[in-house]
Amino acid sequence: MNDSAHTTVPAGALASPGTQACDIRAAMREGIPVPVASGRHSAAGDEACLMELASLFASEPWSDHPASVHPVLAAVARAVNDRVSDGARELLSPLVPQMTGTADVGPDGHTRPERCARLVLLCAREALAASPFMAAEMESARLTALSVLSRPGAAAPTDAGESGTAVRRHAAALLDRLGLLNWLYASQAAVQAAQAISVIAGAATGPATQRDAQLCQLLRACTALCAGDAAVQHPARQAGDSPRGYQAAAVGGEVRQHGRGQTAAAPDNPSRDANVQEPFAAGV
């Protein structure tokens, strides 16, 4: 990051198209903090959340569901965005260039399950360590992720000796053979990751800065995981490259809007995919 990173882009810059939009992209590429707001915004204006900035950075239509960002990473980003303080939120804007280009879409047009599972593992473990609230749901999410990773043909899970449960592994393998795993799991994983962020935020009992640090660290870890995978898949991509070339591959469905939970310490279910059905045997 250069010395200019100690400055910030003024609030209101998003309201003007053209040159200022280019300035916003350049600022994020250089690691200069850009004003970030909580919640969803229907159109470009004075405020934007992290994922709306990502859609701007990627030259996509304005949305908090940018096609160039991995859907589970985007769910984590939206949840963290709405639960940290204004000061912490602004410092996350330099992550936007790393987030774009991380969409992991297979030949069938749906998100591959492996990266989804690794993100869920990361978030669910943090939630289980932070609070007993929703422990059954978080443990179910963790076991499902392990089972997805340990199904035949998938990369081995990172946990030595852990591979989910037999029922879940068989369910994951069956869905994979039927061509349904890519279609079903990404949405479920996004819900689980967002729920994990809610649990972590609600468990914080110390000062707000402590909660902010934990959530921001987790988002950075999730971003690093996705960015590292994307770099392996696309070795020709250089730091700071425009993500335009990744948009076509990233688009696997329509852009959907969502309703946000309020910025609050109490756990809730902030996900826009709250009604996704659980395709795996729960509690096994």
C-alpha positions in Angstrom: 0.0 0.0 0.0 1.4 3.4 -0.9 1.4 6.6 1.2 -1.8 7.7 -0.3 -3.6 5.0 1.6 -3.6 7.3 4.6 -6.2 9.4 2.8 -9.8 8.5 2.1 -12.1 9.1 -0.8 -14.7 11.7 0.2 -18.3 10.6 0.9 -20.7 11.4 -1.9 -18.2 10.4 -4.6 -20.4 7.5 -5.6 -23.2 9.9 -6.6 -21.4 11.1 -9.7 -20.8 8.8 -12.6 -17.9 8.8 -15.0 -14.6 10.2 -13.8 -15.4 9.8 -10.1 -16.5 6.2 -10.5 -13.1 5.6 -12.2 -11.5 7.4 -9.2 -13.3 5.0 -6.8 -12.0 2.0 -8.7 -8.5 3.4 -8.7 -8.6 4.2 -5.0 -9.7 0.6 -4.1 -7.0 -0.8 -6.4 -4.4 1.3 -4.6 -5.8 0.3 -1.1 -7.2 3.7 -0.3 -10.1 3.4 2.1 -13.5 4.3 0.5 -16.6 5.2 2.5 -18.7 2.0 3.2 -22.2 2.0 4.5 -24.4 -0.7 6.1 -27.4 -2.2 4.4 -28.4 -2.4 0.7 -28.9 0.6 -1.5 -31.2 0.4 -4.5 -29.0 2.6 -6.8 -25.6 4.3 -6.8 -25.7 7.3 -4.7 -23.9 8.7 -1.6 -23.5 5.3 0.0 -22.6 1.7 -0.8 -21.9 -1.5 1.0 -18.9 -3.6 0.3 -20.6 -5.8 -2.2 -22.1 -2.8 -4.0 -18.6 -1.4 -4.2 -17.5 -4.7 -5.7 -20.2 -4.5 -8.4 -18.9 -0.9 -9.2 -15.3 -2.1 -9.2 -16.1 -5.0 -11.6 -18.1 -2.6 -13.9 -21.2 -4.8 -13.3 -24.8 -3.6 -12.8 -25.3 -2.0 -9.4 -26.0 -4.8 -6.9 -25.0 -6.2 -3.5 -24.8 -9.6 -5.2 -21.9 -9.1 -7.7 -21.5 -12.0 -10.1 -17.7 -11.8 -9.9 -17.5 -12.5 -6.2 -17.9 -16.0 -4.8 -21.4 -16.2 -3.4 -20.4 -17.5 0.0 -17.7 -14.9 0.4 -20.3 -12.3 -0.6 -22.6 -13.6 2.1 -19.9 -13.3 4.7 -19.0 -9.8 3.4 -22.6 -8.6 3.6 -23.0 -10.0 7.1 -19.8 -8.5 8.4 -20.5 -5.2 6.6 -23.7 -4.8 8.6 -22.3 -5.7 12.0 -19.1 -3.7 12.4 -18.8 0.0 13.2 -18.4 2.7 10.6 -14.7 3.1 11.2 -14.0 -0.7 10.8 -16.2 -1.0 7.8 -14.3 1.7 5.8 -11.0 -0.1 6.4 -12.4 -3.2 4.7 -12.9 -1.5 1.3 -9.3 -2.4 0.2 -10.4 -6.0 0.2 -12.8 -5.4 -2.7 -10.2 -5.9 -5.5 -9.2 -9.2 -3.9 -12.8 -10.4 -3.7 -13.6 -9.7 -7.3 -12.7 -12.5 -9.7 -13.3 -15.2 -7.0 -16.5 -16.7 -8.4 -15.9 -20.4 -8.9 -18.4 -21.5 -11.5 -18.3 -25.0 -13.1 -19.2 -26.0 -16.6 -22.9 -26.4 -15.5 -23.1 -22.7 -14.7 -23.3 -23.3 -10.9 -20.8 -22.7 -8.1 -18.5 -25.5 -7.4 -19.0 -26.9 -3.9 -15.4 -27.3 -2.6 -14.6 -23.6 -2.0 -18.1 -23.2 -0.5 -17.4 -26.0 2.0 -14.0 -24.5 3.0 -15.5 -21.1 3.7 -18.3 -22.7 5.8 -15.7 -24.7 7.8 -13.8 -21.5 8.5 -16.9 -19.6 9.7 -18.6 -22.4 11.5 -15.5 -23.2 13.6 -15.3 -19.6 14.6 -19.0 -19.6 15.6 -18.7 -22.8 17.6 -15.7 -21.4 19.5 -17.4 -18.1 20.1 -20.8 -19.2 21.5 -23.1 -22.1 22.2 -25.9 -20.3 20.4 -27.0 -22.2 17.3 -24.4 -24.8 18.2 -26.4 -27.6 16.6 -26.8 -25.7 13.4 -23.1 -24.7 13.2 -22.0 -28.3 14.0 -24.4 -29.5 11.2 -22.9 -27.0 8.8 -19.4 -28.1 9.8 -20.1 -31.8 9.3 -21.8 -31.2 6.0 -18.9 -29.2 4.7 -16.5 -31.9 5.8 -18.7 -34.5 4.0 -18.7 -32.4 0.8 -15.0 -32.2 0.9 -14.5 -35.9 1.5 -16.9 -37.2 -1.1 -15.3 -39.3 -3.9 -13.5 -37.1 -6.4 -13.2 -34.1 -4.1 -10.2 -32.7 -2.4 -9.5 -34.2 1.0 -10.6 -32.2 4.0 -7.9 -30.3 5.9 -8.8 -31.9 9.2 -6.9 -35.2 9.7 -9.3 -37.9 10.7 -12.4 -35.8 10.0 -14.7 -36.5 7.1 -18.2 -35.7 8.2 -20.6 -38.5 8.7 -21.3 -41.5 6.6 -24.9 -40.4 5.9 -23.8 -36.9 4.8 -20.9 -38.3 2.7 -23.3 -40.6 0.9 -25.8 -37.8 0.4 -23.1 -35.5 -1.0 -21.9 -38.3 -3.3 -25.4 -39.0 -4.5 -26.2 -35.4 -5.2 -22.9 -35.0 -7.0 -23.7 -38.0 -9.3 -27.1 -36.6 -10.0 -25.5 -33.2 -10.9 -27.4 -31.5 -8.1 -24.6 -30.7 -5.6 -23.3 -27.7 -7.5 -26.9 -26.4 -7.8 -27.9 -26.9 -4.1 -24.9 -26.4 -1.9 -23.8 -22.9 -2.7 -27.1 -21.3 -1.5 -27.1 -23.5 1.6 -23.5 -22.6 2.4 -24.2 -18.9 2.0 -26.9 -19.2 4.6 -24.7 -21.1 7.0 -21.8 -18.7 6.6 -24.1 -15.7 7.2 -25.6 -17.4 10.3 -22.1 -18.0 11.6 -21.3 -14.3 11.4 -24.5 -13.5 13.2 -23.6 -15.9 16.0 -20.0 -14.5 16.3 -21.3 -10.9 16.4 -24.0 -11.7 19.0 -21.5 -13.5 21.2 -19.2 -10.4 21.6 -19.4 -9.1 25.1 -16.3 -6.8 25.1 -15.9 -3.5 23.5 -17.2 -2.9 19.9 -13.6 -2.7 18.7 -13.0 -6.3 19.9 -16.1 -7.5 17.9 -15.0 -5.5 14.9 -11.5 -7.0 15.0 -12.8 -10.5 15.1 -15.3 -10.1 12.3 -12.8 -8.2 10.1 -10.1 -10.8 10.7 -12.6 -13.6 9.6 -13.6 -11.7 6.5 -9.9 -11.2 5.6 -9.3 -14.9 6.1 -12.2 -15.8 3.9 -11.1 -13.4 1.2 -7.5 -14.7 1.3 -8.8 -18.3 0.9 -10.9 -17.3 -2.2 -8.2 -15.1 -3.7 -5.6 -17.8 -3.2 -7.8 -20.4 -5.0 -8.6 -17.9 -7.8 -4.9 -17.2 -8.3 -4.2 -20.9 -8.7 -7.1 -21.3 -11.2 -6.1 -18.1 -13.1 -2.3 -17.8 -12.9 -2.2 -15.2 -15.6 -4.2 -12.7 -13.5 -2.0 -10.0 -12.0 -2.7 -7.9 -9.0 -4.8 -4.9 -9.9 -6.1 -6.4 -13.1 -9.7 -5.5 -14.0 -12.0 -8.4 -13.2 -14.0 -7.8 -16.4 -12.8 -11.0 -18.0 -14.3 -13.0 -15.1 -17.8 -11.7 -15.4 -19.0 -14.0 -18.1 -17.9 -17.1 -16.3 -19.2 -15.9 -13.0 -22.8 -15.3 -14.2 -24.7 -18.5 -13.2 -28.1 -17.1 -12.5 -30.1 -13.9 -11.9 -29.0 -11.3 -9.5 -31.3 -11.4 -6.4 -31.9 -8.7 -3.9 -32.1 -9.4 -0.2 -33.4 -7.9 3.0 -30.8 -7.2 5.7 -30.9 -7.7 9.4 -30.2 -4.6 11.5 -26.7 -3.9 12.8 -27.1 -5.3 16.3 -25.3 -7.6 18.7 -28.2 -10.0 19.1 -28.0 -13.0 16.8 -30.5 -13.2 14.0 -30.8 -14.8 10.6 -29.7 -12.1 8.1 -29.6 -14.3 5.1 -31.6 -13.7 1.9 -31.7 -17.5 1.5 -33.4 -18.3 4.8 -35.9 -20.7 3.1 -33.3 -22.9 1.3 -34.1 -26.5 2.1 -31.5 -28.6 3.8 -30.5 -31.3 1.3 -28.4 -33.3 3.8 -29.6 -35.3 6.8 -29.5 -33.0 9.7 -28.3 -34.1 13.1 -26.8 -37.3 11.9 
